[in-house]
Amino acid sequence: MRRRTPPPPSPLPQRDGVDPVRVRLPVEAMSATVRDHLVMRLAAGAEVIDGMMDAGLIVDAAGHPVPRDMAYVPGMYVWFHRQLPDEERVPFTVDVVYQDEHVVVADKPHFLATTPRGCHVAETALARLRRQLGIPTLSAAHRLDRLTAGVLLFIVRREERGVYQSLFRDRQVAKEYEAVAPYNPCLDLPRTVRSRIVKERGVMAARQIEGEPNAITQVELLERRNDLARYRLTPCTGQTHQLRVQMSSLGVPILGDPLYPVVTDPVATGDFRRPLQLLARTLEFTDPVTGRHHRLVSSRVLQAWSSYDQWAG
């Protein structure tokens, strides 16, 4: 099998910790010009594409502006900076738990996305850390939901990205979460929950279906306080929304969850009340490059447990 040639380095620098967009022109496309292909491929529309080209904002691998009449070249790369959306600043810090020349482990707050996606671009943990630490090559080894807080592993060197991401692919990272949810005296714990979870593109909530389990979680009761409980969740797999779906299926949905058991109104922009009470508490792994063993722990506290009235109010 022929290996694909890696793309050339970007001729454009990052902006606000966000990489420029890279577009490769497909070999099989039939457009007459680069401009025609970008208009067809991108959602920005012809007027925006023409304006960017006229302003010299779309460039080739040498950093030269691509004019409107440039002929289509199969396999060619072009770069440009997207127009960043107006984003509400998440008023919580991203704390660095550990840092060396290979990795950064951060403690992400609730409401902050891990990586640029959709309407969350500069206000993400990755973009913030790139600016905060001055490491433009930083990349994420894995992700947490925007509403979930806790420890995250980032990679410093691009050439080492694959070896660290393989830790998660090969299940060589031990993760523990904490959650605050209702207490159910009829729920027999500890237990291992096995289910099949599917997440359809364009649908906010994942769902459980019949079939071979692809999501496995150990659920333990840590403490009980009246009608609430604090749980330890140890996932063996990493399906989208796995912990949230499975806790809801047990009849104890995690407090502050806008999707499970039923989809409610999404969290409004700028509304930082009632964060989802789910925290990635620990991350444990042996560094594949240095051989060091790490057990990194979040210092965050789930507010519904420490001060329920303040969280609920």
Buried (B, 14 or more C-beta within 10 A) or exposed (E): EEEEEEEEEBBBEBBBBBBBBBBEBBEEEEBEBBBBBBBEBBEBEEEBBBEBBEEEBBBBBEEEBBEEEBEBEEEBBBBBBBEBEEBBEBEBEBBBBBBEEBBBBBBBBBBBBBBBEEEBBBBBBBBBBBBBBEBEEBBBBBBBBBBBBBBBBBBBBEEBBEBBBEBBEEEEBEBBBBBBBBBBEEBEBEEEBBBBBBBEEEEEBBBBEEEEEBBBBBBEBEEEEEEBBBBBBBBBEBBBBBBBBBBBBBEBBBBBBBBBBEEEEEBEEEEBEBBBBBBBBBBBBEBBBEEEEBEBBBEBEBBBBEEBEEBEE
